[in-house]
Amino acid sequence: MLDRALNSQAPDTATPAPFGRTDGAACGWAVSTVHVPYPEAVAAMEARAVAIAEGRAGELVWLLEHPPLYTAGVSAKAGDLLDPGRFPVFQSGRGGQFTYHGPGQRVAYVMLDLSKRRRDVRAFVAALEAWVIGALNTFNVRGDVREGRVGVWVERRAPGVPTREDKIAAIGVKLRRWVSFHGVSLNVEPDLSHFGGIVPCGVTDHGVTSLVDLGLPVTMAEADTALKASFQRVFGPLEDAEAPTSDVS
């Protein structure tokens, strides 16, 4: 069933991508096969963003998994770190508050040159949301955005139980010289108990979920295929590329 759904979501190359490059150039697409430490990923992203701004490198989407850790965005509140000793905590220059990264979560770092696309930060964030929502559609999961809440959310409905909303993907980006870095994280099959050490993104009234938690036996490779197809519909063509740093274990 998942294979059929993935095949039905191929990008329509005849339809211009709404947030595509004005010159039609392809963006690189790289996947790291082992867990990448957070400081190494940030250093690689920042170096790549500088190189893109200076015209020495092309755009890149970098997919990876991190070992278990917490990151604090620029709006993080100290009281939202509930268990400081549980996992390493890293200060992050991205927008947002506390979030968790770990195995089973697909992190996609997005290094795009908005001067070659649209210099519109709000439209860029909306495009990132549309990208994730399109990927979720592949698995017949309806993702939504909510006013005042960052990220992508799903409604949980069951007979006799009040409807609740859980976050399935987080979004946090930073721009420097109109080049983006950081990006999105999609919960495929992480250990959801690890989110208990923080107040995720400062939201206390809602929970966290994943594709597998929703009862969908989605593999990371299937999630990547869905993300790749959806990215092309929103942002334009892709080409395979190397990760901006060597894979490390």
N, C-alpha and C positions, 0 to 999 in steps of 0.2 A: 504493500500500500504506500509506504514512504517513497519507494523508488518511483512509482507512478506520479506521485505528487511532485517530486523533485523535477522529473522530466517535463511536467506540464508548466513549470515556472521559468522556462528559458527566456532570456531577455529578448525583447522585440527590437532588433537592430534598426528597424525602419522608423521608430519613434524616437525623436531627440530626447535625451535625458534632461529632466528639468533643472538639474544642478551640474550639467556637464561643462567641460572646458570650452571656451570660445574657439580654441584652435583645434578641437577634436582629438587631442593627444590622449593616449592611453595612460592610465595610472598603474603603477606596479602593484602586484599582489603577492605577498610573501607569507609563508606559514612556518613557524618554528615548531619542531617536533618534540622538544623537551621543555621542561619548566625553565623559564628565564627569570633570574633575580630582578627585583624591581629596580634597584639603583642602576643596574646595567641597562635595563630597558629605557629608563628615563634619559640616561646619558646618550644612548644611541638615538633616541627620538630628537633630543635637542640638537645633536650634531647634524642629523638629517634635515631638520627644519632650517637650520642656518644654510646648509648646502642648497636646499631648494630655493630659499630666498635669494641666494647669490647666483642662481642659475647653474650650479655645479652638479645637481642631482635632480632626478625626476620625482614626481609624487609617489607616495607609497602607502598602502594599507598593510599593516603588519599584524598577523593573527598569532596569538600565543596563549600559553597558560602560565600563571605564576605559582610558586609555592604559596602556602597559606600566609596571608598578611592583611593588615589594615592600612588604608591610606587616608590622610586627612586633607581635604581640599581647603581652599582659601576661606571658606565660610564655616569650617568645622568648629564645634563647640566642645570644650574640654569635657564637659559632663556627659557627652554622648559616647565617650569611650568607656564602656561599662566594665571591661576586663582587660586592663592595660598589659598584663603579663601573659596573655593567652598566645598572641602571635606578635611578630615584629610590627611596629607602627612606623610609617614613613610619612613625612610631610610632603605634600604634593602641590604643585603650582596650578593644578587644574581648578576649574570652578566646582562648586558643590561642597559637601560636608564629608562625613566619614563613609567609607565603603569597604567592602571585603573583596579580595581576590584570592582565588585558589584553584586547585585542580577541579576539573569538570565545568569550569566557567570559561567561555570563550571571550578573551579580551581582544579587541580589535583597535589598534592604535592607528589613527588616521592622520596622515601628513599630506595635506592638500594645500595648494596655492590658490587662495580665494581671489587674488588679483587676476587670475586666469579663468575664474569662474564668476562669482558674484561677491562683491564686497558688502555682504549683508549678513551679520552674525546671527540675527534672529532666523533668517531664512536658512542659514547653514544648519542650525540646531534642528529646525523643522525637517530638513532633509535627512539628517541623521536619524531622527525619529521615524520618518517614512521608510528609511532603509531597513531598520529593525522590524517595523510592523510588516513590511513586505515579506521579510524572511519568515516571520511567524505565520503568515498566511499560508505558506507552503505546507504547514502541518495542521492547517485548519484551526489555528489558534488566533483569536481576535485580540490584537494588542491595541491599547488606547493610550492617549496622553490626557493628563488632567491639569487643569488650571492650578498653578501654585505648587505643583509637584513635578519634579524633574524625573525623567525616565519613561519607561513603557510599562503599562499595567495591564493585568488581565482580571476579569471578573470570575469569581468562583461561585458557582450555583449548584445547589443540591436540594432535593425535596425536603421540606421541613426545616431547613437551615437558612438563616439570614444570608443574603448575598454579601460577599466580602471581596475586596480588591487587594491583589498582591502584586508586588513589583517583580518583573521577570528580566528587565534589562535596565542598566544604569547608563547615564550619559554625563560625561564631564570633559570639557575641552578647554584648551588655551590657544590663543593666537599670538604670534609674534611676527611683525612685518607682514601680516596677512597670510601667514602660513600656520596651519593648525597642527596641533599634536595633542596627545592623550586621545580619548575617543569614547568607545562604548564597551560594555561588558554584558554578555548574554548568558544567563544561567541555563546551561544544558543539563548537567548532572553534578552540581557541587554538593558538598555536605552542608545543607541548609542550617544545621545547628551552629555552624561557625559564624553566622550572622548575629548570633546571640551576644557576642562580645561588644557590639556597638549598637547605636540607634542608627540604622541605615539611612543615610541622607537626611537625618534629623526628623524622620517621619515615625511617629509612635502609634498611629491609629490603624496602620495597615501592615501586612506581612510581606514575606518574600517567597517566591516560588521558582520553579524551574520546569523545563519541558518534561523531564522524567517525573517530577512531582505531579504534573498534570496528567500522568498516565500514558505518556507518549515515549516509546522506546527509541528515542532519537540518539544517534551516535554523534560524536564530535565531527566526523567527516560529513555526515548528512547536514549538520548545522552549517558547516563551512560552505557546502554546495549551495544551500539556500541563501546564505549571506552573500555569496559571490554573485548569484543571479540577481538578487534584489539590488545590490550595489550598482550593477550595470544599468538597471532600469532608472535609478535615481541620479547616479553620478557619471555614467558613461563607460567607455570601454576599459578593459583591464588587460594586462599582460603579466605573465609570470615573472617574478623577480626574486632576488636573494634578500634575506633578512638583513637589516642594517648592522647586525653584529653576529659573531659566530655563535651557533647553538652551544649552550653549556648545560650541564646537568647539575 
